[in-house]
Amino acid sequence: MTTATHEETLGFQTEVKQLLNLMIHSLYSNREIFLRELISNAADACDKLRYAALDNDALYEGDSELRVEIEHDSDAKTVTIRDNGIGMNRDDVIANLGTIAKSGTAEFLNQLSGEQQKDAKLIGQFGVGFYSGFIVADEITVRTRKAGDAADAGVEWRSKGEGEFVVAELERDKHGTEIILHLKDDASEFADDYRLQSLVRKYSDHIEVPVKMPRTEKATDDEGNEVDGSEVTTWETINEATALWVRPKGEVSDDEYKAFYKHVAHDFSDPLAWSHNKVEGNLEYTSLLYVPGRAPFDLYERDGARGVKLYVQRVFIMDDAEQFLPLYLRFIKGVLDTRDLSLNVSRELLQQDPKVDKIKSALTKRALDMLKKLSKDKEAYQSFWNTFGAVLKEGPAEDFANRDKISSLLRFSSTHTDSATQDQSLADYVERMKEGQDKIYYIVADGFNATKNSPHLEIFRKKGIEVLLLHDRIDEWLMSHLTEFDGKKLVDVAKGDLDLGDVENEEEKKAQEETAKAKEDLVKRVKEALGDEVQEVKVTHRLTDSPACVVLPEHEMGFQMRRIMEAAGQSLPEVKPILELNPEHALVARLEAAGDEGFADLARILLDQAIIAEGGHLDDPAAYVKRLNALLSA
C-alpha cells in the first residue's frame, strides 16, 4: 500500500455537522453498537460481491472466501474493520460517505427486479450506519477499492465529522473496504480483544459472513516456556456465521434448539417448549419462540427486559423488541427475523408501521397455540403455570381478541380437589357441572384457606356444586374481564342474590320464600339496630353452618380488590355490606329471642364475625371483643 496522493477536501452535501452532532449525542443510546453497524455494512458489501460475481466470477480476484476482519492497536488506540466485499470507487465514496442517510444498497436493490431482488439477500437499508463510528472515534479513515478495478484505483477517505472530508487516490492491492477508527480518549475500552469479541458475539453472531479476529500464539520449549520470535498469527472466526432460525426445522435437533435458547435467553435451564415458523406471502419473517422453564428476576418489574430479539436478515437490531408480543406474554423469549420492517435511522426504535401490528397479532396467536400444545402435557404445563400463571391472568383484560384462547389456558384451585394447587381448567369445571347448573361459580379471597373455608361455600358443598377458589391478588381484576366461558356465565358467590338455577327444585324455593316471610320482623329489628352500618338485612339459604355472612351488590368492587386499592393509596367511596342471616342457626334463634337490652350487641357481634370470616378488618376491634366477652360471661 502506498501513501495517498492527489488529496481533495470536499464539504458534506447536507447540514452534516448538525446531523452528526444529533446522531452522536442523541440518536444512539448505546455507543457499543457502532461495531454492529460497521460489521453489518461490511457483510452487506460481501453480499453485493457474491451477487455480482454470479455473472462475473473474476470479481473475486482469486479471493472468494468472503469475510470480515477486525483488528485493534491498543497503543495507537485504533480499531480496524476490514472486508473483502464489493468495495467502492471514488464516485461511490463521495456519494455514499458524503451524504447522510445515503446507502448504496437502496439504489442497488432498485436496479434489481423480480426474483433477483428477492434472492440478493441484501442488508444495509438503514442509511447512517457508517456514521455511528463517530460515537467512539474522533477521526475515521476509510481505504477502499472496487472489485474489478485496477490496483491504482483505490480511494482513501478521511474525516473528523465536522463538516468536511478528504478524498485521495490510493494504490490498493486488495478489493474491499478497510475502516480505521481513531478512538476518543473515553472509548479506549474498545481497543481490547475480549471487548470486541464479546460485542461480535452479542450483535453479529448470526451474520452469514464469518467475522474473524487475529490470534497470536508463541511456541513453547520442553519446559513450557514461550520461545521469543516464534509468534504465529492465525485468524479465528468469532461468530457462528450461521443463523439457526433460518435453517429448516427438520435439520435442527432438539439439543440445538435447547442450546440456542440458553444463548438467546441467557438462561442455564432448558425451555419447556418452542415454536419455529417461517411465514411467506405479504409479510416474510421467521420466528423462533420459547417458553422458559423458570422466571427471570425482573418478571414483575415495570422496566424489566421483555420481548424477542429482533433481526433484519440476520442482522441484530434490538435485544428486547417488546412491540411484537403483548405484556401478558412478556415471559416468551426468542427471535424474530424479517426483511419487511421499516426502521428509522438508528435501527433502535421501530417506526409506526402496520406491519408491526400484523406480526404482533400473528406471534401472539403462535405463542398461545404453543401454550395450548404444552397444556396437553399436564406435568410440564403445571410447571409453566406455577411459574407464569399469574402473568397469563393479565391476558383477558389486555387482549380481548384472544380472550377465549387465554381463558382455556387458565388454571384454578377448586372445591373439586380442595387443594391450593391451581390445576383445574374451566373446561374441566364445565365437564363436571351438575345437571341443571348453567353457571360457573367462584369465590375470591386473600388466601387459599380464606376461600376454602368461606361461609359462602356452605350451600354449594351441601349441594355438591363445584366452586373455583381464587386466591391470587390479580384474580378479582381477572374475573372483572372474564365474564363467561363456553356460553356459561361466571358468577361470584359472594355478590348479589344467590341463584342456583334448576339445581334447586320448586319445593326448596317455596320453602325459602315462606321462611323469608316468617322472619320479616327479625330482619326489620336487626336493620334498625345496625342502622347505616349495613345496606340491607335479609335471611339467606346460602348458609348451613354459619350464623351470618356479608354480601356485596352484584356489580360492586369486591373486598379483596378494595383492600388492594386502599393499600395503594386510592380513595374509594364507602360501600355498606348486605348482612344475610341463617334462620336455622342457634345464634340467630337466640338473637330473635333477645330483649331490647342485648339485641343490638348480639346483632353487631354477628355482623363483625361475618366481616372477619370474609377476611375483612373491623373499624373497632376492641368494641367487638368487649361485646363478645359480655356475651360469653352472661
C-alpha positions as CSV (number, residue, x, y, z in Angstrom):
1,M,0.0,0.0,0.0
2,T,1.4,3.4,-0.9
3,T,0.8,6.8,0.5
4,A,-2.4,8.6,-0.6
5,T,-1.9,11.2,-3.3
6,H,-3.9,13.9,-5.0
7,E,-5.9,14.8,-1.9
8,E,-9.1,16.8,-2.3
9,T,-11.1,18.4,0.5
10,L,-14.9,18.4,0.0
11,G,-17.8,19.6,2.0
12,F,-20.6,17.2,3.0
13,Q,-23.7,17.6,0.9
14,T,-26.0,18.2,3.8
15,E,-26.0,20.0,7.1
16,V,-23.7,17.2,8.3
17,K,-22.3,18.9,11.3
18,Q,-25.7,19.3,13.0
19,L,-26.8,15.9,11.9
20,L,-23.7,14.2,13.1
21,N,-23.9,16.0,16.4
22,L,-27.5,14.9,16.7
23,M,-26.7,11.3,15.9
24,I,-23.6,11.0,18.1
25,H,-25.2,12.5,21.2
26,S,-28.9,11.7,20.8
27,L,-29.6,9.1,18.1
28,Y,-27.8,6.1,19.6
29,S,-28.5,5.3,23.2
30,N,-25.8,2.6,23.4
31,R,-22.4,3.5,21.9
32,E,-21.2,-0.1,21.6
33,I,-23.5,-0.7,18.6
34,F,-21.0,1.1,16.3
35,L,-19.4,-2.3,15.8
36,R,-22.8,-3.8,14.8
37,E,-23.3,-1.1,12.2
38,L,-19.9,-1.4,10.6
39,I,-19.9,-5.2,10.6
40,S,-23.4,-5.1,9.0
41,N,-22.1,-2.7,6.3
42,A,-19.1,-5.0,5.7
43,A,-21.4,-8.1,5.5
44,D,-23.6,-6.1,3.1
45,A,-20.6,-5.4,0.9
46,C,-19.8,-9.1,0.8
47,D,-23.3,-9.9,-0.1
48,K,-23.1,-7.5,-3.0
49,L,-19.9,-9.0,-4.3
50,R,-21.3,-12.5,-4.0
51,Y,-24.3,-11.5,-6.1
52,A,-22.3,-9.5,-8.7
53,A,-19.9,-12.5,-9.0
54,L,-22.7,-14.7,-10.2
55,D,-22.3,-13.1,-13.6
56,N,-18.6,-12.3,-13.4
57,D,-16.5,-14.7,-11.2
58,A,-13.3,-12.6,-11.9
59,L,-14.6,-10.0,-9.4
60,Y,-13.4,-12.3,-6.6
61,E,-9.8,-11.7,-7.9
62,G,-8.8,-15.1,-6.6
63,D,-10.2,-14.4,-3.1
64,S,-13.7,-15.9,-2.9
65,E,-13.7,-16.6,0.8
66,L,-15.8,-13.6,1.8
67,R,-15.1,-12.4,5.4
68,V,-15.0,-9.5,7.8
69,E,-11.8,-8.9,9.8
70,I,-11.4,-6.9,13.0
71,E,-8.1,-5.7,14.4
72,H,-7.1,-3.3,17.1
73,D,-4.0,-1.5,18.2
74,S,-4.1,-0.6,21.9
75,D,-1.1,1.7,21.7
76,A,-2.4,3.7,18.8
77,K,-5.9,3.5,20.1
78,T,-7.4,2.3,16.8
79,V,-9.9,-0.3,15.8
80,T,-9.9,-1.6,12.1
81,I,-12.9,-3.3,10.4
82,R,-12.0,-4.8,7.1
83,D,-13.9,-6.7,4.4
84,N,-13.2,-8.3,1.0
85,G,-16.6,-7.3,-0.4
86,I,-17.6,-5.2,-3.4
87,G,-15.6,-2.1,-2.4
88,M,-16.1,1.5,-3.7
89,N,-14.6,3.7,-6.3
90,R,-14.1,7.5,-5.9
91,D,-17.7,8.3,-7.1
92,D,-19.1,5.7,-4.7
93,V,-17.2,7.1,-1.8
94,I,-18.3,10.7,-2.4
95,A,-21.9,9.6,-2.9
96,N,-22.2,7.1,-0.1
97,L,-19.9,8.7,2.5
98,G,-20.5,12.3,1.7
99,T,-24.3,12.3,2.3
100,I,-26.1,11.5,5.5
101,A,-28.8,8.8,5.2
102,K,-27.3,7.7,1.8
103,S,-26.9,4.0,1.2
104,G,-25.7,2.3,-2.0
105,T,-27.8,-0.7,-1.0
106,A,-31.1,1.0,-1.6
107,E,-30.1,2.0,-5.2
108,F,-28.6,-1.4,-5.8
109,L,-31.9,-3.0,-4.9
110,N,-33.7,-0.7,-7.2
111,Q,-31.6,-1.9,-10.1
112,L,-32.8,-5.5,-9.5
113,S,-36.1,-6.9,-10.4
114,G,-38.3,-9.9,-9.6
115,E,-36.7,-12.9,-8.1
116,Q,-33.2,-11.3,-8.3
117,Q,-34.3,-8.7,-5.8
118,K,-35.7,-11.4,-3.5
119,D,-32.6,-13.6,-3.8
120,A,-30.0,-10.9,-3.4
121,K,-30.4,-11.0,0.4
122,L,-29.0,-7.5,0.8
123,I,-28.9,-5.8,4.1
124,G,-27.8,-2.2,4.9
125,Q,-31.0,-0.3,4.0
126,F,-30.6,1.8,7.1
127,G,-28.7,4.9,5.9
128,V,-26.4,6.3,8.5
129,G,-24.9,3.1,9.9
130,F,-21.4,4.1,8.9
131,Y,-21.5,7.4,10.7
132,S,-22.1,5.6,14.0
133,G,-18.3,5.2,14.1
134,F,-18.1,8.8,15.2
135,I,-19.7,7.8,18.5
136,V,-16.4,6.3,19.6
137,A,-13.9,7.9,17.1
138,D,-12.8,11.4,16.7
139,E,-11.5,10.6,13.2
140,I,-12.3,7.9,10.7
141,T,-10.1,6.7,7.8
142,V,-11.6,4.6,5.0
143,R,-9.4,2.8,2.4
144,T,-11.3,1.0,-0.3
145,R,-11.1,-0.3,-3.9
146,K,-13.9,-1.6,-6.0
147,A,-13.7,-5.2,-7.1
148,G,-12.6,-5.4,-10.7
149,D,-10.9,-2.0,-10.8
150,A,-7.1,-1.6,-11.2
151,A,-4.8,-1.6,-8.1
152,D,-4.1,2.2,-8.5
153,A,-7.9,3.0,-8.4
154,G,-8.0,2.8,-4.6
155,V,-9.5,5.6,-2.6
156,E,-8.8,7.0,0.8
157,W,-11.5,9.0,2.7
158,R,-10.8,10.8,6.0
159,S,-13.0,13.0,8.2
160,K,-13.4,14.2,11.8
161,G,-17.1,14.5,11.3
162,E,-17.0,18.3,11.4
163,G,-18.5,19.4,8.1
164,E,-15.8,18.2,5.6
165,F,-13.9,15.2,4.4
166,V,-10.8,14.5,2.4
167,V,-10.7,12.2,-0.6
168,A,-7.4,11.0,-2.0
169,E,-6.1,8.5,-4.6
170,L,-4.6,5.3,-3.2
171,E,-2.9,2.2,-4.5
172,R,-4.5,-0.8,-3.0
173,D,-3.7,-4.4,-3.9
174,K,-6.9,-5.9,-2.5
175,H,-10.5,-5.1,-3.2
176,G,-12.9,-4.3,-0.4
177,T,-13.0,-1.7,2.3
178,E,-11.0,-1.0,5.4
179,I,-12.3,1.4,8.1
180,I,-9.9,2.7,10.7
181,L,-11.4,4.2,13.8
182,H,-9.2,6.6,15.8
183,L,-10.7,6.2,19.2
184,K,-11.7,9.0,21.5
185,D,-9.9,9.0,24.9
186,D,-13.1,7.8,26.7
187,A,-13.5,5.0,24.2
188,S,-10.2,3.2,24.6
189,E,-12.0,0.3,26.2
190,F,-12.9,-0.9,22.6
191,A,-9.2,-1.5,21.7
192,D,-9.4,-4.8,23.6
193,D,-9.7,-8.4,22.3
194,Y,-12.2,-9.6,24.8
195,R,-14.4,-6.5,24.5
196,L,-14.5,-6.7,20.7
197,Q,-15.1,-10.5,20.7
198,S,-18.0,-10.1,23.2
199,L,-19.6,-7.4,21.0
200,V,-19.3,-9.6,17.9
201,R,-21.0,-12.5,19.7
202,K,-23.7,-10.2,21.1
203,Y,-24.6,-8.3,18.0
204,S,-23.3,-10.2,14.9
205,D,-23.2,-13.8,16.0
206,H,-25.6,-14.9,13.3
207,I,-24.5,-12.9,10.3
208,E,-23.8,-15.3,7.5
209,V,-20.3,-13.9,6.7
210,P,-17.6,-15.1,9.2
211,V,-16.2,-12.3,11.4
212,K,-12.5,-13.0,12.1
213,M,-10.0,-11.7,14.6
214,P,-6.3,-12.4,14.8
215,R,-4.9,-14.7,17.4
216,T,-1.2,-14.7,18.1
217,E,0.5,-17.8,19.7
218,K,4.1,-18.5,20.6
219,A,5.8,-21.8,20.5
220,T,7.0,-23.3,23.8
221,D,10.1,-25.3,24.7
222,D,10.2,-28.6,26.5
223,E,9.8,-26.8,29.9
224,G,6.7,-24.9,28.7
225,N,8.4,-21.6,28.3
226,E,7.5,-19.3,25.4
227,V,10.1,-19.0,22.7
228,D,10.9,-15.5,21.6
229,G,10.4,-14.8,17.9
230,S,8.1,-17.8,17.4
231,E,4.9,-15.8,17.2
232,V,2.4,-17.2,14.8
233,T,-0.8,-15.3,14.0
234,T,-3.9,-17.1,12.9
235,W,-7.4,-15.7,12.1
236,E,-10.1,-17.1,14.3
237,T,-13.8,-16.9,13.4
238,I,-15.6,-15.2,16.3
239,N,-19.3,-15.5,15.3
240,E,-21.2,-18.6,14.5
241,A,-21.7,-17.4,10.9
242,T,-25.0,-19.3,10.7
243,A,-28.5,-18.4,11.8
244,L,-30.2,-21.4,13.4
245,W,-33.6,-20.0,12.8
246,V,-33.2,-19.8,9.0
247,R,-32.4,-23.5,8.8
248,P,-35.3,-25.9,8.0
249,K,-37.0,-27.3,11.2
250,G,-36.2,-30.8,10.1
251,E,-32.4,-30.1,10.1
252,V,-32.4,-28.7,13.7
253,S,-32.1,-31.1,16.6
254,D,-33.8,-30.7,20.0
255,D,-30.4,-30.3,21.6
256,E,-29.6,-27.5,19.1
257,Y,-32.9,-25.7,19.9
258,K,-32.2,-26.0,23.6
259,A,-28.6,-24.8,23.3
260,F,-29.8,-21.8,21.2
261,Y,-32.4,-20.9,23.8
262,K,-29.7,-20.8,26.5
263,H,-27.8,-18.4,24.3
264,V,-30.6,-16.1,23.4
265,A,-32.3,-16.0,26.8
266,H,-29.1,-16.1,28.9
267,D,-30.6,-19.0,30.8
268,F,-28.9,-22.1,32.2
269,S,-32.1,-24.3,32.2
270,D,-33.9,-26.0,29.3
271,P,-37.0,-24.4,27.8
272,L,-40.4,-26.0,28.3
273,A,-41.4,-25.7,24.7
274,W,-40.6,-23.8,21.4
275,S,-42.2,-23.0,18.1
276,H,-40.2,-22.4,14.9
277,N,-42.1,-21.0,11.9
278,K,-41.4,-19.4,8.6
279,V,-44.0,-17.1,7.1
280,E,-44.1,-16.2,3.4
281,G,-46.6,-14.0,1.5
282,N,-47.4,-10.4,2.0
283,L,-45.2,-10.5,5.1
284,E,-42.0,-12.5,5.2
285,Y,-40.5,-13.4,8.5
286,T,-39.2,-16.2,10.6
287,S,-39.9,-16.6,14.3
288,L,-38.5,-18.9,16.9
289,L,-40.3,-18.6,20.2
290,Y,-39.6,-20.3,23.5
291,V,-41.4,-20.9,26.8
292,P,-38.8,-20.6,29.5
293,G,-38.6,-23.1,32.4
294,R,-38.0,-20.5,35.0
295,A,-39.0,-16.9,35.6
296,P,-36.5,-14.1,35.3
297,F,-35.9,-11.9,38.4
298,D,-37.5,-8.9,36.7
299,L,-40.7,-10.5,35.6
300,Y,-42.9,-8.2,37.6
301,E,-40.7,-5.0,37.3
302,R,-42.2,-2.2,35.3
303,D,-39.0,-1.6,33.4
304,G,-37.9,-5.3,33.2
305,A,-36.5,-6.7,30.0
306,R,-39.1,-8.2,27.8
307,G,-39.7,-9.0,24.1
308,V,-38.0,-11.0,21.4
309,K,-34.6,-10.4,19.8
310,L,-35.2,-8.6,16.5
311,Y,-33.1,-9.3,13.5
312,V,-33.4,-8.0,9.9
313,Q,-32.0,-10.6,7.6
314,R,-29.7,-12.0,10.4
315,V,-28.5,-8.5,11.5
316,F,-29.2,-8.0,15.2
317,I,-31.3,-4.9,15.7
318,M,-32.9,-5.0,19.2
319,D,-32.4,-7.1,22.3
320,D,-35.9,-6.7,23.7
321,A,-38.3,-5.8,21.0
322,E,-41.4,-5.6,23.1
323,Q,-43.6,-4.3,20.3
324,F,-44.2,-7.8,18.9
325,L,-45.8,-9.5,21.9
326,P,-48.4,-8.2,24.4
327,L,-47.4,-7.6,28.0
328,Y,-49.1,-10.7,29.4
329,L,-46.7,-12.8,27.2
330,R,-43.6,-11.0,28.4
331,F,-42.1,-14.3,29.6
332,I,-41.8,-15.5,26.0
333,K,-38.2,-15.5,24.6
334,G,-36.9,-15.9,21.1
335,V,-36.0,-14.4,17.8
336,L,-37.9,-12.6,15.1
337,D,-36.1,-12.2,11.7
338,T,-37.8,-10.2,9.0
339,R,-37.0,-8.2,5.9
340,D,-40.2,-6.2,5.8
341,L,-39.9,-3.8,8.7
342,S,-39.4,0.0,8.3
343,L,-36.7,1.0,10.7
344,N,-35.6,4.5,11.5
345,V,-32.0,5.6,11.0
346,S,-30.9,4.5,14.5
347,R,-32.2,0.9,14.0
348,E,-33.2,1.0,17.6
349,L,-36.8,2.3,17.5
350,L,-39.4,0.9,15.2
351,Q,-41.4,3.4,13.3
352,Q,-45.2,3.3,13.4
353,D,-45.8,0.6,10.9
354,P,-49.0,-1.5,10.4
355,K,-46.7,-4.5,9.6
356,V,-45.6,-4.4,13.3
357,D,-49.2,-4.9,14.4
358,K,-49.8,-7.7,11.9
359,I,-46.6,-9.5,13.1
360,K,-47.6,-8.9,16.7
361,S,-51.0,-10.5,16.1
362,A,-49.5,-13.5,14.4
363,L,-46.8,-14.0,17.0
364,T,-49.4,-13.7,19.8
365,K,-51.5,-16.5,18.3
366,R,-48.4,-18.5,17.7
367,A,-47.4,-18.2,21.4
368,L,-50.9,-19.1,22.6
369,D,-51.0,-22.1,20.3
370,M,-47.6,-23.2,21.7
371,L,-49.1,-23.0,25.2
372,K,-52.2,-24.9,24.2
373,K,-49.9,-27.7,22.8
374,L,-47.9,-27.6,26.0
375,S,-51.1,-28.0,28.1
376,K,-51.5,-31.5,26.8
377,D,-48.5,-32.5,28.9
378,K,-50.1,-32.0,32.3
379,E,-46.9,-32.1,34.3
380,A,-45.0,-29.7,32.0
381,Y,-47.9,-27.3,31.9
382,Q,-48.3,-27.3,35.6
383,S,-44.6,-26.4,35.9
384,F,-45.3,-23.5,33.5
385,W,-48.4,-22.4,35.3
386,N,-46.8,-22.4,38.7
387,T,-44.1,-20.1,37.3
388,F,-46.1,-17.8,34.9
389,G,-49.7,-18.3,35.6
390,A,-50.2,-15.0,37.4
391,V,-48.8,-13.2,34.4
392,L,-51.0,-15.0,31.9
393,K,-54.0,-14.0,34.1
394,E,-53.4,-10.4,32.8
395,G,-54.4,-11.6,29.3
396,P,-58.2,-11.4,29.3
397,A,-58.0,-7.7,30.3
398,E,-55.3,-6.8,27.8
399,D,-56.2,-8.9,24.8
400,F,-60.0,-9.1,24.1
401,A,-59.5,-10.6,20.7
402,N,-57.8,-13.7,22.2
403,R,-59.8,-13.9,25.4
404,D,-61.3,-17.3,24.6
405,K,-57.9,-18.8,23.8
406,I,-56.4,-17.4,27.0
407,S,-59.3,-18.5,29.2
408,S,-58.9,-22.1,28.1
409,L,-55.3,-21.9,29.3
410,L,-56.1,-20.6,32.8
411,R,-55.9,-22.9,35.8
412,F,-57.6,-22.5,39.2
413,S,-57.9,-24.1,42.6
414,S,-61.3,-25.7,43.1
415,T,-63.6,-27.4,45.7
416,H,-63.3,-30.4,43.5
417,T,-59.8,-31.0,44.9
418,D,-59.7,-28.6,47.8
419,S,-56.0,-28.1,47.1
420,A,-54.1,-24.9,46.9
421,T,-52.5,-26.1,43.6
422,Q,-54.1,-24.3,40.7
423,D,-54.5,-27.2,38.3
424,Q,-58.2,-27.1,37.2
425,S,-59.2,-25.6,33.9
426,L,-62.5,-24.0,33.1
427,A,-63.1,-26.8,30.6
428,D,-62.6,-29.3,33.4
429,Y,-65.2,-27.4,35.5
430,V,-67.8,-27.3,32.7
431,E,-67.4,-31.1,32.1
432,R,-68.2,-31.7,35.8
433,M,-71.2,-29.4,36.1
434,K,-74.3,-30.8,37.7
435,E,-77.5,-31.4,35.8
436,G,-79.5,-28.2,35.7
437,Q,-76.4,-26.0,36.5
438,D,-75.9,-23.2,34.0
439,K,-73.3,-21.0,35.7
440,I,-69.7,-21.3,36.7
441,Y,-69.3,-20.3,40.4
442,Y,-66.2,-18.8,42.0
443,I,-65.2,-17.0,45.2
444,V,-62.3,-14.5,45.7
445,A,-60.4,-14.0,48.9
446,D,-56.9,-13.1,50.1
447,G,-55.6,-16.6,50.7
448,F,-56.4,-20.2,49.9
449,N,-57.7,-21.0,53.4
450,A,-59.9,-18.0,53.4
451,T,-61.5,-19.2,50.1
452,K,-61.7,-22.8,51.1
453,N,-63.4,-22.1,54.5
454,S,-65.6,-19.2,53.4
455,P,-69.2,-19.5,54.7
456,H,-70.4,-18.7,51.2
457,L,-69.4,-22.2,50.1
458,E,-71.7,-24.0,52.6
459,I,-74.7,-24.4,50.4
460,F,-72.5,-25.3,47.5
461,R,-70.8,-28.1,49.4
462,K,-74.2,-29.4,50.6
463,K,-75.5,-29.5,47.1
464,G,-72.2,-30.9,45.6
465,I,-71.7,-27.9,43.3
466,E,-68.1,-27.1,42.4
467,V,-66.7,-23.6,43.1
468,L,-63.5,-22.2,41.9
469,L,-61.3,-20.9,44.7
470,L,-59.5,-17.7,43.6
471,H,-56.8,-16.5,45.9
472,D,-54.2,-14.7,43.8
473,R,-54.1,-10.9,44.2
474,I,-54.9,-10.5,40.5
475,D,-57.9,-12.8,40.5
476,E,-60.7,-10.3,41.1
477,W,-59.4,-8.0,38.4
478,L,-59.1,-11.0,36.1
479,M,-62.8,-12.0,36.7
480,S,-64.0,-8.5,36.0
481,H,-62.9,-9.1,32.4
482,L,-63.6,-12.8,32.2
483,T,-67.4,-12.9,32.4
484,E,-68.2,-16.1,30.5
485,F,-66.7,-19.3,29.2
486,D,-68.2,-21.8,26.8
487,G,-71.5,-19.9,26.9
488,K,-71.6,-20.2,30.8
489,K,-71.7,-17.0,32.9
490,L,-69.1,-16.8,35.7
491,V,-70.7,-15.7,39.0
492,D,-69.1,-14.6,42.2
493,V,-70.9,-16.4,45.1
494,A,-70.2,-13.5,47.5
495,K,-72.0,-10.9,45.4
496,G,-75.7,-10.4,44.7
497,D,-78.6,-12.8,45.2
498,L,-77.8,-16.5,45.1
499,D,-79.5,-18.3,42.2
500,L,-78.7,-22.0,41.8
501,G,-81.0,-22.3,38.9
502,D,-82.5,-25.7,38.2
503,V,-80.3,-27.3,40.8
504,E,-82.9,-26.3,43.4
505,N,-86.4,-27.7,43.0
506,E,-89.6,-25.8,43.4
507,E,-90.3,-27.1,46.9
508,E,-87.0,-25.7,48.1
509,K,-87.6,-22.3,46.5
510,K,-91.1,-22.2,48.0
511,A,-89.8,-23.0,51.5
512,Q,-87.2,-20.3,51.2
513,E,-89.9,-17.7,50.4
514,E,-92.0,-18.8,53.4
515,T,-89.0,-18.6,55.7
516,A,-88.2,-15.1,54.5
517,K,-91.8,-14.0,55.2
518,A,-91.7,-15.5,58.6
519,K,-88.6,-13.7,59.6
520,E,-89.6,-10.3,58.4
521,D,-89.9,-8.9,61.9
522,L,-86.4,-10.1,62.9
523,V,-84.9,-8.6,59.7
524,K,-86.5,-5.3,60.5
525,R,-85.3,-5.3,64.1
526,V,-81.7,-6.1,63.0
527,K,-81.7,-3.3,60.4
528,E,-82.9,-0.8,62.9
529,A,-80.2,-1.9,65.4
530,L,-77.4,-1.8,62.9
531,G,-78.6,1.4,61.2
532,D,-76.3,2.7,58.4
533,E,-73.6,0.0,59.2
534,V,-75.3,-2.2,56.6
535,Q,-77.0,-1.6,53.3
536,E,-79.7,-4.3,53.9
537,V,-80.5,-7.2,56.1
538,K,-82.1,-10.4,54.8
539,V,-82.4,-14.1,55.6
540,T,-80.4,-16.5,53.4
541,H,-80.4,-20.1,52.3
542,R,-76.7,-20.0,51.3
543,L,-75.5,-20.9,54.9
544,T,-75.7,-24.2,56.6
545,D,-73.2,-24.0,59.5
546,S,-72.5,-20.2,59.9
547,P,-75.0,-17.8,61.6
548,A,-74.4,-14.9,59.1
549,C,-72.4,-13.7,56.2
550,V,-71.8,-10.4,54.4
551,V,-72.6,-9.9,50.7
552,L,-71.9,-7.2,48.2
553,P,-74.1,-6.0,45.4
554,E,-73.5,-7.9,42.1
555,H,-71.5,-5.2,40.3
556,E,-69.7,-3.8,43.3
557,M,-65.9,-4.0,43.7
558,G,-65.0,-7.0,45.9
559,F,-63.5,-6.8,49.3
560,Q,-60.1,-8.1,48.1
561,M,-59.8,-5.5,45.3
562,R,-60.9,-2.7,47.7
563,R,-58.1,-3.7,50.2
564,I,-55.5,-3.7,47.4
565,M,-56.6,-0.3,46.0
566,E,-56.7,1.2,49.5
567,A,-53.2,-0.1,50.3
568,A,-52.0,1.6,47.1
569,G,-53.4,4.9,48.4
570,Q,-56.6,5.0,46.3
571,S,-59.6,6.7,48.0
572,L,-62.7,4.7,47.3
573,P,-66.4,5.5,48.2
574,E,-67.6,3.6,51.2
575,V,-69.8,0.6,50.3
576,K,-72.1,-0.9,53.0
577,P,-72.4,-4.7,53.0
578,I,-75.6,-6.7,52.9
579,L,-76.0,-8.8,56.1
580,E,-77.6,-12.2,55.5
581,L,-78.8,-14.3,58.4
582,N,-79.1,-18.1,58.6
583,P,-82.6,-18.7,60.1
584,E,-81.7,-22.2,61.1
585,H,-78.7,-21.3,63.3
586,A,-78.9,-21.3,67.1
587,L,-77.3,-17.8,67.4
588,V,-79.9,-16.3,65.1
589,A,-82.6,-18.0,67.2
590,R,-81.1,-16.5,70.3
591,L,-80.9,-13.1,68.6
592,E,-84.6,-13.4,67.8
593,A,-85.5,-14.2,71.4
594,A,-83.3,-11.5,72.9
595,G,-84.8,-8.5,74.6
596,D,-84.1,-4.9,73.6
597,E,-81.1,-4.6,76.0
598,G,-78.8,-7.3,74.5
599,F,-80.3,-7.4,71.0
600,A,-78.1,-4.6,69.4
601,D,-74.9,-6.0,70.8
602,L,-75.6,-9.5,69.6
603,A,-76.6,-8.2,66.1
604,R,-73.3,-6.3,65.9
605,I,-71.4,-9.4,67.0
606,L,-72.9,-11.4,64.1
607,L,-72.0,-8.6,61.7
608,D,-68.4,-8.3,62.9
609,Q,-68.0,-12.1,62.8
610,A,-69.3,-12.2,59.2
611,I,-66.8,-9.4,58.2
612,I,-63.9,-11.3,59.8
613,A,-64.9,-14.5,58.1
614,E,-64.8,-12.6,54.8
615,G,-61.2,-11.6,55.5
616,G,-62.2,-8.0,56.3
617,H,-60.9,-5.7,59.1
618,L,-63.1,-4.2,61.8
619,D,-63.1,-0.5,62.4
620,D,-63.2,-1.0,66.2
621,P,-61.8,-4.5,67.1
622,A,-61.8,-3.6,70.9
623,A,-65.5,-2.9,70.8
624,Y,-66.1,-6.3,69.2
625,V,-64.0,-8.1,71.9
626,K,-65.9,-6.2,74.6
627,R,-69.3,-7.2,73.3
628,L,-68.2,-10.8,72.7
629,N,-66.8,-11.0,76.3
630,A,-70.1,-9.7,77.7
631,L,-72.0,-12.3,75.7
632,L,-69.7,-15.2,76.9
633,S,-69.9,-14.1,80.6
634,A,-73.7,-13.6,80.6
